[in-house]
Amino acid sequence: MLCFGCWSTACADVPKKLLKGIVLSKMSNLSSLIHCHVVLKQRKMSPYDRLLRKKVLQASPENALTPAWGQEVTLKMQGVLEDRTVVEKDCKLVFVIGEGDVNQALEECTISMKQGEIALLLADSQYTYGHLGREPDIPAWAPLLYQPELLDFREKLEPLSLPIPDRIRIGNQKRERGNFYFQREEYGMAAQAYCMALDMLTTHTNDSQRCASEEEDEEVNDYRVKCLNNLAAAQLKLGQVDEALHTSRDVLFLDPQNVKALFRKGKLLSDKGEYEEAMETLKKALKLEPSTKVRGPIMKYSFSTIISLSVYISSKY
């Protein structure tokens, strides 16, 4: 929950270094901020706690509008740690509210702001980078102080209305965000990010016609293959075996010689008892790359595994 209102003087727990960490463009001094109503790191609070606190530094006109869920916003922001170290800074951060492009603190704050508003946001680690932090600059359980300014917002553009280079750029941003979540073992968020990347990585128009050059089409397909492989890995982590098999087949439709997808498909088919197709798939993978040692427990299949499958299949007939 995002808490608003006048910040009281009950701030003996306020890390003053954190409050001094941002240079506020609209304030001549920072001493008044020391009287902020912020209670930090109180983890035993009710659900209606004060782990996310906002103060308006520069209000917008009364008739200014606020963005809505699913809209694209442009934000100017800076974030610091308690020791005043600047760890996040962007003069033109563009993201879609609700798509997981940024941490929850920034999403919650942005959706409450009016265009032109400047705010101060103190966020507990539960709303930012949690117990893992963010390598190499944000420690575990670190609170962050942000100064966001809402520059603009608009309806999210449909992927099919964008030029191919923009689709590739945004699609890769989504894929990289998925990788970020995957590394943090947030597999649901990772899968969501990969699906949004795939929605963006297309070369079709609204009338289902292709609008890309041969080089662009090849580039988009290469990124789709990467994204689909990552999605299959996330689906396996979520226990979505049938979905992972379907996704692996999608990879092989675009790239029939993709060794990683072949190994994954072969293992999943074997687990489902479809031994003949599993053996043929794994044979193809080893023929393409006989010495491969693809990382991850799902991929650790060797020639001896294929021999075992062959023996089993022979015994059935």
C-alpha positions in Angstrom: 0.0 0.0 0.0 1.2 3.5 -0.9 0.8 5.9 2.0 0.2 9.6 1.5 -0.4 12.7 3.6 1.6 15.0 5.7 4.8 13.5 7.0 5.0 13.8 10.8 8.0 14.4 13.0 7.9 10.9 14.3 11.1 10.0 12.4 13.7 9.0 14.8 14.0 5.9 12.7 14.6 7.8 9.4 18.1 7.3 8.0 19.0 10.9 7.4 21.8 9.9 5.0 19.2 8.4 2.8 17.1 11.6 2.8 20.2 13.6 1.9 21.1 11.3 -1.0 19.0 13.0 -3.7 19.5 16.5 -5.0 16.0 17.9 -5.1 15.6 20.4 -7.9 12.7 22.2 -6.3 14.0 22.6 -2.7 16.7 25.0 -1.6 17.7 22.9 1.4 17.1 19.4 2.7 16.7 20.1 6.4 12.9 20.1 6.2 13.0 16.6 4.9 14.4 15.4 8.2 10.9 15.8 9.6 9.5 13.4 7.1 6.8 10.9 8.2 8.7 7.7 7.4 9.0 4.6 9.5 11.5 2.3 7.8 12.3 -1.4 8.2 9.4 -2.2 10.5 8.7 -5.6 9.1 6.1 -6.7 11.7 3.5 -4.1 10.6 0.0 -4.8 9.4 -0.8 -5.2 5.7 -1.7 -1.5 5.9 1.8 -0.6 6.8 4.2 2.2 5.9 6.7 0.2 3.9 6.1 2.5 0.9 5.8 6.2 1.6 5.3 9.1 -0.8 5.5 12.9 -0.4 4.6 15.3 -3.1 7.4 17.8 -3.7 5.9 19.7 -6.6 2.2 19.3 -7.2 0.5 19.4 -10.6 -2.5 21.6 -11.6 -5.8 20.4 -10.2 -7.0 19.4 -13.6 -3.9 17.3 -14.4 -4.6 13.6 -15.2 -3.1 10.5 -13.7 -2.0 7.4 -15.7 -4.0 4.2 -15.7 -3.0 0.5 -15.5 -1.7 -0.6 -18.9 -0.6 2.8 -20.1 2.9 3.8 -21.2 4.5 6.3 -18.9 7.7 8.4 -19.2 9.4 9.1 -15.9 12.5 11.0 -14.8 13.9 9.4 -11.7 16.8 8.9 -9.4 17.3 6.4 -6.6 19.8 6.3 -3.8 20.9 4.0 -0.9 21.3 5.0 2.7 24.9 5.9 2.1 23.9 8.3 -0.7 25.1 6.1 -3.4 23.2 6.7 -6.6 22.1 3.2 -7.9 19.3 4.2 -10.4 19.1 7.2 -12.6 17.2 7.7 -15.8 16.2 11.0 -17.5 13.6 9.3 -19.6 12.5 5.9 -18.2 9.7 4.5 -20.4 7.6 1.6 -19.2 4.1 0.2 -19.2 2.4 0.1 -15.8 1.6 -3.5 -14.8 4.0 -5.3 -17.1 6.8 -5.7 -14.6 9.2 -3.5 -16.5 10.3 -1.8 -13.2 10.1 -2.6 -9.5 6.8 -2.5 -7.7 7.6 0.7 -5.8 8.0 2.7 -9.0 4.8 1.2 -10.5 2.8 1.9 -7.3 4.1 5.5 -7.1 3.6 6.3 -10.8 0.0 5.2 -10.9 -0.7 7.7 -8.1 1.0 10.7 -9.7 -0.3 13.4 -12.0 1.5 14.6 -15.1 4.2 17.1 -14.1 4.3 16.0 -10.4 7.5 15.5 -8.6 7.5 13.3 -5.6 9.8 11.7 -3.0 9.3 8.0 -2.5 10.8 5.9 0.3 10.5 2.2 -0.5 11.2 -0.7 1.7 13.2 -3.5 0.1 10.0 -5.6 -0.2 8.9 -3.3 -2.9 12.2 -3.1 -4.7 14.9 -5.8 -4.7 14.1 -7.8 -1.6 16.4 -10.4 0.1 18.5 -10.8 -3.1 19.3 -7.2 -3.7 20.6 -6.4 -7.2 24.2 -7.2 -8.2 26.5 -5.5 -8.0 25.2 -2.3 -6.5 22.1 -2.9 -4.3 22.6 -5.0 -1.1 20.0 -7.4 0.2 17.2 -5.8 2.2 18.3 -2.3 1.1 15.6 0.5 1.3 15.7 3.0 -1.6 14.8 6.6 -1.8 13.5 7.7 -5.2 12.7 11.1 -6.6 10.4 10.5 -9.6 8.9 13.0 -11.9 6.0 12.0 -14.2 6.9 13.6 -17.6 4.2 12.1 -19.8 1.9 9.1 -20.3 -0.2 7.7 -23.2 -2.0 4.6 -24.3 0.3 1.7 -25.0 1.1 1.3 -28.7 0.1 -1.9 -30.4 3.2 -3.9 -31.5 1.8 -4.2 -35.1 1.8 -0.4 -35.4 5.5 0.0 -34.5 8.5 -0.1 -36.9 10.4 -3.3 -36.9 13.5 -1.8 -35.2 11.3 -0.6 -32.3 9.7 -4.0 -32.0 13.1 -5.6 -31.7 14.3 -3.0 -29.1 11.2 -3.4 -26.9 11.1 -7.1 -27.3 14.7 -7.5 -26.2 14.0 -5.3 -23.2 11.2 -7.6 -22.2 13.3 -10.6 -22.7 16.1 -9.2 -20.6 13.6 -8.4 -17.9 12.5 -12.0 -18.1 16.1 -13.1 -17.6 16.3 -10.8 -14.6 13.3 -12.4 -13.0 14.5 -15.9 -13.9 17.8 -15.4 -12.2 15.9 -14.3 -9.1 13.8 -17.5 -9.3 10.7 -15.5 -9.9 9.6 -17.9 -12.7 6.0 -16.6 -13.1 7.2 -13.1 -13.7 9.9 -14.4 -16.0 7.4 -16.4 -18.1 5.1 -13.3 -18.3 8.0 -11.2 -19.5 9.0 -13.7 -22.2 5.4 -13.9 -23.4 5.2 -10.1 -23.7 8.5 -10.2 -25.6 7.1 -12.7 -28.0 4.1 -10.6 -28.6 6.4 -7.7 -29.6 8.8 -9.8 -31.7 6.7 -10.1 -34.8 7.1 -9.0 -38.4 3.4 -8.9 -39.3 1.1 -6.0 -39.8 -2.5 -5.6 -38.8 -3.7 -7.2 -42.0 -1.3 -10.2 -41.4 1.1 -9.1 -44.1 4.9 -9.2 -43.6 6.5 -5.7 -43.3 10.1 -6.7 -42.7 13.1 -7.1 -44.9 14.8 -10.4 -45.1 17.5 -9.4 -42.7 14.9 -8.0 -40.2 12.9 -11.2 -40.5 15.9 -13.3 -39.7 16.9 -11.1 -36.8 13.4 -11.2 -35.3 13.3 -15.0 -35.7 16.7 -15.4 -33.9 15.3 -13.4 -30.9 12.1 -15.4 -30.9 14.1 -18.6 -30.7 16.1 -17.2 -27.7 12.9 -16.1 -26.0 11.0 -19.3 -26.6 13.9 -21.4 -25.2 13.9 -19.1 -22.1 10.1 -19.5 -21.8 10.4 -23.3 -22.0 12.9 -23.2 -19.1 10.6 -21.0 -17.0 7.6 -23.2 -17.7 9.6 -26.3 -16.5 10.4 -24.5 -13.3 6.7 -23.8 -12.9 5.9 -27.5 -13.5 4.1 -26.7 -16.8 5.5 -29.7 -18.6 3.0 -29.8 -21.5 3.5 -26.1 -22.1 7.3 -26.5 -22.1 7.0 -29.3 -24.7 4.8 -27.2 -26.9 7.2 -24.2 -26.6 10.2 -26.4 -27.5 8.3 -27.5 -30.6 7.8 -23.9 -31.4 11.5 -23.4 -31.2 12.2 -26.3 -33.6 9.6 -24.9 -36.0 11.8 -21.8 -36.4 15.1 -23.5 -35.9 14.9 -27.3 -36.6 18.6 -27.8 -35.5 18.4 -26.0 -32.2 20.3 -28.4 -30.0 19.0 -27.0 -26.7 15.4 -27.4 -27.8 16.0 -30.9 -29.2 17.5 -32.1 -25.9 14.6 -30.5 -23.9 12.0 -32.0 -26.2 13.7 -35.4 -26.1 13.8 -35.4 -22.3 10.2 -34.3 -22.0 9.0 -36.9 -24.5 10.9 -39.6 -22.6 9.3 -38.5 -19.3 5.8 -38.7 -21.0 6.6 -42.3 -22.1 6.8 -41.4 -25.8 10.1 -43.3 -26.1 10.4 -43.7 -29.9 10.1 -40.0 -30.7 12.2 -39.2 -27.7 15.0 -41.4 -29.0 14.9 -40.0 -32.5 14.9 -36.5 -31.2 17.9 -37.1 -28.9 19.8 -38.9 -31.6 19.4 -35.8 -33.8 20.7 -33.6 -31.1 23.8 -35.7 -30.5 24.4 -36.0 -34.2 24.4 -32.2 -34.5 26.6 -31.7 -31.4 27.9 -35.1 -30.2 30.1 -33.6 -27.4 27.5 -31.2 -26.1 27.0 -30.8 -22.4 24.1 -28.5 -22.3 23.7 -26.9 -18.9 20.9 -27.7 -16.5 19.6 -31.0 -15.1 16.8 -31.2 -17.8 19.5 -31.4 -20.5 21.9 -34.0 -19.0 21.3 -36.7 -21.6 24.1 -38.7 -23.1 24.6 -41.4 -25.7 24.1 -44.1 -23.0 20.6 -42.7 -22.4 19.7 -43.3 -26.1 21.1 -46.8 -25.9 18.9 -47.4 -22.8 15.8 -46.1 -24.7 16.7 -48.3 -27.7 17.0 -51.4 -25.5 13.6 -50.6 -23.9 11.9 -50.1 -27.2 13.3 -53.3 -28.6 12.0 -55.3 -25.7 8.5 -54.0 -26.4 8.4 -55.6 -29.8 
